[in-house]
Amino acid sequence: MKKNLALVYLLILLSIIVSCGGVGSYYEQFTKDKAFISRINDLNKPIDEIRANEKGKLIKDDIGFLKYVYEIGKNDTYTVSYLFDEKGCYEIGIDGYFEKEEETKSVVNGIKSEMINSEYGTASEGNNLSRWKNVDGSVSIELDYKDTSRGMFLATIFANE
């Protein structure tokens, strides 16, 4: 009887462990709705198109500005902000605010890897800042990771004129 009871407890414990896991790393959660590299394609899109396709929770909608928040993990968030002019979206900002440094580093390293494997290639590095430009110089990307020890990173995608 004790053997059967121990087996039942073991099966219950195993099912709890399996059901609680599986959400993936912070980077996997970060890219679940939209990969970082694909956000670059949002440059020059009109505000109505971004508003219709963005999956985050809209927290600010103003003339020429949209801001969305995404929940990640249990208590962390990141925001995605869009700035617009008459030509469409000209700047996208992504700001992460995480409790743990290792989660922040997971996202930063994932973004860097994604960029390296894209047409943008290896970044120029300096002062905890990675920079990329496309071949014709019309797009610039900056990833600021100086505050990962405080759980923060900032990424900015610019349409250069």
Buried (B, 14 or more C-beta within 10 A) or exposed (E): EEEEEEEEEEEEEEEEEEEEEEEEBBBEBBBEEBBBBEBBEBBEBEBEEBBEEBEBEEEEEEEEEBBBBBEBBEEBBBBBBBBBEEEBBBBBBBBBBBEEBEBBBBBBBBBBEBBEEBEBEEBEEEEEBBBBBBEEEEBBBBBBBEBBEEBBBBBBBBBEE
